[in-house]
Amino acid sequence: MLIDTHCHLDAAEFDPDRDDVYSSAKVGAGVTALVVPAVERANFGAVVSVCREYPGCFPAYGIHPMFVGRARPEDLEALREILAREPAVAVGEIGLDRHAAQRDDALQEFYFVEQLKIACALDLPVLLHVRRAIDPILKHLRQIRVCGGIAHAFNGSRQQADEFIKLGFKLGFGGAMTFDGAKRIRALAATLPLDSIVLETDAPDIPPRWKAGQRNTPADLLPIAETLAQLRGLSLAEIAAATSANAGMALPRLKDFQHNTEREKS
């Protein structure tokens, strides 16, 4: 059993063949659950639709830092409303991004802080976008104590990783880990406590080594998991069991929703 803790299955890149992509992940690669995070108010509906249509897909709702330029304060109320109305495993994808040259840091921080407050009020974990912004994100997490979550696509130092773990977070590893040149990420994947790691694809983004320059898919989670197994000297079964358990710890509602889905099938 594998859990993809970050997969944008609603993305337009999957419009031509979403059924096949989903089937390849579920049947071909043994991905039993996929967490589908929203990135802005405009795609809340698409995430709802995908998660209703495809069993084993579970939604998160949030405003991504790269989309705050077209967000409005009333989008925060829309976020509260959909989290109250629709089952969700987390608030996300939210965070900060200091990579893009053209960005509004203050606006990013405003939406990040407000969404952390929403997560606190609803007792929901968060899915964090942390690109080149780990220290300011940690600062806000120390001030607004959400109930954990996942630092998606983690690419920080061991010290920063330890700080996230202290705050109750798991760290997401995916395609970047599969490149031989990604020495820091691979060293972290090999040496961090196993109970701190979850797997993800971020499909269609962050393709692994064998998909460089191409579209990533959730079926690639299987060879990504095999890479982690090789780095840690463990079996694939051990990695699948551990990372799936970790996902359930980071996103407690995921276990509840999976149980309900299984009961509906029976």
N, C-alpha and C positions, 0 to 999 in steps of 0.2 A: 504494500500500500504506500503510495506516494501522495503528498499534498503539495500543490503549487500555491504558495502563499501570496503570489502576486502575478496576476495574468490579466491583461486587458483584452479579454475575449470579445468585448463589445466593439473593439476598434474597427475602423473602416477597412483596414488591411485584411480582415477576415470576412468581409461581406461576400466575396465570391465563393467561398468554400468552408464556411463556419461549421457546417455539419460534419464534414470530413475531418477538419482540424480537431473538433471535439471527440469524434469517434477514435481517431488515431491516438489521442491522449488517454482516453478512458480504456479502450479495448487493447490497443497496441502497446501502450507504455505503462499501463497500470496506475494511472493518475486517478485516484478516487475522489479527490476534492480539489476545486480551484477557487481561490479567492479573487473576486473581480472588483477592483477598486475604481470608483469614479474619479474624475479629474476636474469637473466643473458642473455647475447646475444644468447646463445644456445637455449633458450626457447622463444625468440621473435616470431618466426614462429608459435609455438604452441598456443601462446596467440592470434595471428592474426586469426588462424584457428578457435579456439573456439568461438571468438567473432563474426566471420562471420557466423558460423553455428547456434549459439544459440541466437535468438532475446532477447534483453534486457541485454546482456552481453557487457560490455564496457571496453576497454583495457587501461592499463597504462604500460609504458615501463621504465625499469631502471635496475641497477645492485645492487643487495642486498649486504649488508656488509659481509655476510657469504660466498659470492661467489667471492669476489675480488681476492682471491688467484689464481684463474684460469682465471681471466680477463686480458686483454691486453689494453694498451692505445688506440689502434685502435678500441676497442669496444665502446669507447665514440663517435667516428665518426659514427659508425653503429647506435648508439642510436640517434644521431642527424638526421640521414637519415630516420630512421623508424618513428620518430616523425614528420618529414616533409611530409612523404609519407602516413602514416596511421592515421586515426582519433584516438585521445587519450584524455582521461579526465585528465591525470596527468603524471608526471614523478615519477616512483616508481616501485618497492619498493626500496627505498634508505635510507641510514642512517648510524648509528654506532651500534655496538654490543660489549659490554664489558663483556659478560657472558662466552664465550668459553675460556678455558684455553689456547688453542693453537690458536693464532690470531696475526695479524699484524696490530697494531693500526694505524701506519703511512700510510699504504696502504689503509686501510678503510677511513681515513680522506682524502686522495688524491682523491679517487673516489667520496666520498660524496661531497666535495667542487666542483669538476668539474661538477657534475650533478646538483648541485644547480645553477651553472652558466648557464648551459643549460636551466634549468627551467626558470631562469630570462630572458634569451634571447628570449625564446618562449612565455613568459607570461603564463606559465602553473603552476598550484599548484603542490604540492609534497605529496606523500604518504610516511610517515616516519616510519622507524623501529628504535625504541628508547630503546632497552633493555639495562638497566643498563648504559645508556649513555645520559641521558636527559640533564645534564648541559653542556657537550661539544657540543651537538646538538644545544641547545639554543644559545650558544656562536656564532656558525657559522651562525645561522639564523639571529642574530642581525647584522652580518657583510655583509651577502648576503641576501637582502630582497626580498625573493620570494613572490608571491601573495597568500600566505596561503596554505591550504591543510589540511591533517589529520595526527595527531600523533596516529599511529596504535597501538592497544593493550596497551593503556596507563596504566601505573602502577607507577606513580610518586606521589609526595606530592601535597597538595592543592596549595602551593606556586608555584610549577613548572607548575601545570595546569593553574594557573592564568597567568603565563608568556607566555605560548603557546596561550592562548586566546587573550592576548594583541597583539600578533604578527599575529592575524587573523586566527588561526588554530582551527579546531574542534578536539575533542578527541574521539577515537574509543573504544567502550566497547563491549565485547563479552562473550565468554564462561567462562572466569575467574570470571566474575561478579556473576555467578550462584552458586558458592561455598560459603557455610555459613562461612567458615573460612577465606575467602578473605575480611576481615573487612575493610581494607583501600580502596580497589577498590569499595566495595559496598557503603561505606560512600560517596565517591566521586560521584558515580552514583546517589545517593539519593540527594545530596546537591549542586552539580555544577549547574550553570544556564542551564536550559534545552536546550537553543539555542546553547550550546557548545558541545552537545553530538550527535554522530552518532553511528549506530549499525554495527556490523561486525561479521563474523564467523571465518575468517582466515582458512576456511576449505581447506584441511583436518586436519589442525592442531588446537591446543588449544581447545580440546573438552570441552563441558559444563559438568556439574555435572552428568547428566544422560547418558553421553557417555564416562565417564572417562575410559581411556585406549583404546578407540575405535576411529574409523575414524569419524571426524566431517563432517557435510554436510551443505549446504546452507539452507536446510529446517529447520535446528535447529535455524534459526534466529527468527522464530515465538515464540517458548518458551523463547528464550533469551529476546525478546521484552516484553513478559509477565512478566519476572523477573524484568525488569526495571520498568514496570508499577506498580508492587507490591511495589518496593522499594520507588517509588515516590508518591504512593497513587493516581495514575491517571488511566484512562481507557486505554486499549490497543489501541483504536482508536486515543486517544490523543497522545500517544507515537509514533505510526506509522506516524501520520501527522507531528509531530514536528521533528522527526529524519529524515524523508524523506526530509522535507524542509531544514534542516541543511545540508544534503548531497548535495543538489542542490546549496547551498550557498558555500560550501567548494570546490565543483567541478562544476563550472558553465557550462562547456561543457556537463555535464551529462544531464542537462535539454534540451539542444539543440538536443543532440543525441536521447533522448527519444521522443522528439517532431517529429523529422524526421522519426523515426521508426513508430510512430503512423500514420503519414501521408502516409507512404509507405503501411501500412496495409489497409488504407481506399481507 
